[in-house]
Amino acid sequence: MAEEDQVAVRVAWLYYMEGLTQDGIATKLGLTRLRVNRLLGEARESGLVSIKINSRHESCLRLEEELRSVCGLREATIIPTPESPDLIPVLLGRTAGEYLSKHIETNRVRGVGVGWGATLREAIRHVASGQWPEVHVNSMMGGLTRGLEINTFETASALAARLGAQCSYLAAPLYAGSAKSRDTIVSQDVFKEAFGQIAANDVALLSVGDLSTRSLLVRYGLPKDVPVAELRQAKAVGDIIGQFLDRHGKPVKHALNQRVVAPSLEELARIPTVIVASGGENKAPIIAAVLRARLLSVLICDEQTARTALKLYQALAAQA
């Protein structure tokens, strides 16, 4: 991609996707306002910009290829990191929704499992509406009732409504009071059926969480008897479907992992297409851990976070 084209893509992204003014773009990129105006006009005339930007930074494309070759991913979709961290879930959600729509249109999909979180809630808004009555949407984990982003019923039903699909829920708390009570819950016939549907999924759309206060799970979802300091002491860097991993991608030795109402990581790894849509520098360690564990086949992430995660992944690989 020529330098002028690269500048045009960056200008278009900042203007249409991040909402910067032409003056703001000129200051940020060291350009004149006249040149910014000209580049935006040419972007529209050439077809670079229609409803969405039809090109991305060359650096993102190179990073996607590196992630595929180094980490064994089937696909990676990397977007430029926005200036504001608050935009990351919005932009990643849009990308994830478009990816899932295309995947369902071009593949034989019968079951779609979904997690919860701000990024996934945004993703569902951008899934193309359709009629897929043969598709069965199900929640991949128990949930909470303190907010829409962490309500598995809301997430699964919203996706099913967009797709015109069937829907079922894992109607249980994310964490049982003990490992024994968890086993009692999942041994019931209704939960055996739910876990059978999860195991039959063709696709899972998930996010990951870290241990910072930005995490919805840390803020609202941890049992009162499990302080986050305990998880850090156990060497956890974050979670996927409520199960906490260390930096090597191994489940940490903490009783909380035996209390989660969700499929095992081994069962998750057997789902043909696992899409993880997550971003933000705070999530780089858990993204690297999930890559190490080979728990995903498709990564949707922002450039800065993905680059940091890749470095962490390679550093661990060099130590092995």
N, C-alpha and C positions, 0 to 999 in steps of 0.2 A: 504494500500500500504506500503510495507516494506521500511525502510529507504534507503537501497541501490537502490531500484527502484525509489524512489523519487529523489535521487541525479542523477540517470541516465536520468530521464525525464528532469530535470533542465539543465543538461549538453547538452543534445540533443537540447533542445529549444534554448539555448544561441548560440549554434554553427550553427544550420540550419536555425533558424528563425530570430535571431538578428545579425548573422554574426560575432560574436566574434571569435577571434583566440583561439587556444588551450591554449596558454600562458595566454591570457586574462581571459579565463574561470578559469584556475587554480588559478590565483591571486584573482579573484572575489569570488570564492567559497572556497578558502583555501585548495586546493587540489594540488597534484603533477601533473606535465604535463603528466607523465607516466600514472597516474590513469585516467586522462581525455581522453587520447588516447585509453586506454583499454575500458572505458565505451562507447566511441563512436563506437568502433569496435563491442562490444557486442550488442549495440543498433541496428546496422545494421543486425547483424546475427540473432538476436531474432525476428526481424520483428517490433520492437518498432518504427523504422524509415524506411519508404519506401519513398514515395514522400512527405508525410507530417508526422508529429508526431502523432502517433495513441494513445496517452495517454496524459493526462493533470495532473496538480498538484492536489493532493487530496484536498487541501484547496479550489481550484476552484470548485470542485465537491460539497463540503460541502456548499459553498456559494451559488451555484445554487439552492440547495435544500432549503436553508434558504430563499432565495428570492421568491421561489415558495410558500412556506408555509406562510411566513409572509406577503408578498405583493400581494398574490393572482394571481401571474403570471401563465400562462399555461406552459411557458418554459423560461429558462434563460441559456445563453451560456456565460461563463466567461473565458477569456483567461488571462494568467499571464501578469502582467504589464511590458512592456519592459523598459530597462534602458533609452532609448531615447524617450521623448514624441513625437518626430516626427514620430516614428514608429507606434503609436497607431492607426491613421486612416488607415494605410496600413494593419495592422494585423486584425483590426476589420472589415475592408472592405472585406478582404479575407474570414473571418468567415461568414459574412453576406451573401456574394455571394453564398457560399456553402450551407448555410441554406436555402436561397430562392430556389436554384436549387432543393434541396431535397423536399422542401414543394410542389413545383409545380409538381414534379414527382409522389408524393404520395397522392395528394389531387386533388379534382375537382376544378380547379381555372379558372375563366372566366375573372376576372378583377384584374389588379395589378396597384395600385397607387404608385407614387414615388415622393419623395421630391428632395432636392438638397444638395450639400455639398461635401467636400473632401472625407469623409468616404463612401458616397453612390457612388461617382464616382469610387472609388476603388472597391467597392462591385460589380459593374456591370462588371468589368474586370474579375471577378472570377465566374460569373454566367455561368453555363454550356451551351454551344451552343446547340440549338435544333430547332425543328419545332413545334410550338404551335400556329397554325393559328387561333384557337378559342379563344385565350387569347387576351385581350385588355389592353394595357399599356396606362396609362394616367398620366399627371402631376397633382399633388395634390395642387399646389399653383402657383400663378403668379411668375414671376422671373425678373431677370435683364439680361443685355447683356455685363457686364464688365468682365466676366471670365467664363470658362467652368464649374467650380464648382457651380456657381450660375445661370447657364443658364438652365432653366427647359426644354427647347426644346432639348438641347444636352443630358440631363440626360434621359429623357423619350425615345427619339429616339434610344439612344445607348442600352438601356435595351431591347426595342422592337426588335432591330436588333439581339441581342444575342439570343433572344427567338424565332425568326421567327414569331413574333406576330404583331397584329394590333397596331396602335399608334395614340393618339390624344393629343393635348396640351391645356393647359389653357393659351391661348395667350393673356396675360394681364400683366400689371405691378404687382408686389407683393402688393404694396400699392397704392390706389387711392388718389387723392388730398384731398378728404373729404369723410365722411360717405355717403353723398348724391350722390356724383359721383360714389362711389363704388356701391351703389344700382342701379344706372342708368346702369352701366356696366353689372352687373350680371342679370339684367332684360331682356337683349337682348336674342333672341332665341338661338343664337349660344352658349351663356354661360349657358343658362338653360339646354341645351343638355349636355354640358360638366359636369355640376354639377350633372346631372342625372347619367352619367357614373361613376363619382366618388362615388356617393352614392351606386352604385351597385357593387363596388369593393369587392372582397373576401379577398384581401391582400393589406396592405399598407406598404411600406418600407420607413422609415423616419429616420431623425436624429434630434437632438435638439441643440440649441445654447445658449451660456451664454452671459453675458454682458461685457466680457473682449475684448481687442483688438485682441484676437485670433479669435473671431467670424467674419466670412465672412459677416454676416448680419450687424453687428456693423460697420465694416470697409467700406462696400460698399452699403448696402441695405437700411439703414434708411433714410427716407425723410429728406431733409435739415432742415425742420422746427421742427424736433423731435431730440433734443440732447439726448444722452444716459443718461445724468444726470437726465433728466425728468423721464425716465423709472425707474431708481434707486429710485428716490424720490417717485414714485408710488409703491415701494416695489417689483418691478419685479426682478426675479432671472434668467430669460431666456425665450426662446420661443420654441414652437413647431408649425409647419406650419405657422410661422410668427405671432403667437398670444402669447402675453406675460403673464406669470403666476407669482404669488407670491409663497412663499415657501410652502404654504398650497395647492398649485395646483389650485388656483382660478384665473380666468382672472383678471388682474389688471384694476383699473378704470382709463384708459387712452384712449383718442380718437383714438389712433393708432389701437387698436384692432377692431374698427368699420370700419377701412379703408382697412383691409386686404382682398385681393382677394384669398380666400381659403374657404374650407368648415368650418362650425362651429365646435367647439370642441364636441358638442353633436353628430353631424353627424360623426365625426371621431370615437367617441367611439362606434358607431354602426357597424363599419366595423369588420367582424369576426376575422381577424388576423391582428393586428397592430404590426409590428416589428420596434423597435427603436434600432438603432446601433449607439452608441456614447460612447466616453470615454475621459479620461483626468480629472485630479483633478478639473480643473476649471469648469467642467460640472456637478460635483456631486450635487450641489443644484438644478439645473433644472431637473436632472434625478430623484431626490427624489420628486420633485414637480409633475412630470408627473406620477410617481408611485402613489402618493397621489390622483391624479385626476382620476386614473384608465383609462388612455388613451392608454395603451398598453397591449398586451397580451404576447409579447416575447421581452426580453431584451438581447441585445448582447453588452457586455461591458468588460473593463479590470478589473482585480481583485481589485486593489487599489481604483479605482473610485467607483466601485460597492459597496465595503465595506463601504466607506465613505457615499455614498448615502443611504445605508441601515440604518446606524446609524442616519442620519438626519431624515429618514422616521420614525424610531422607537421613536426618541425624540419627534417628533410632535405628534405621536400617543399617547404617554404617557401624553402629555399636554391636549389632547382632552377630 
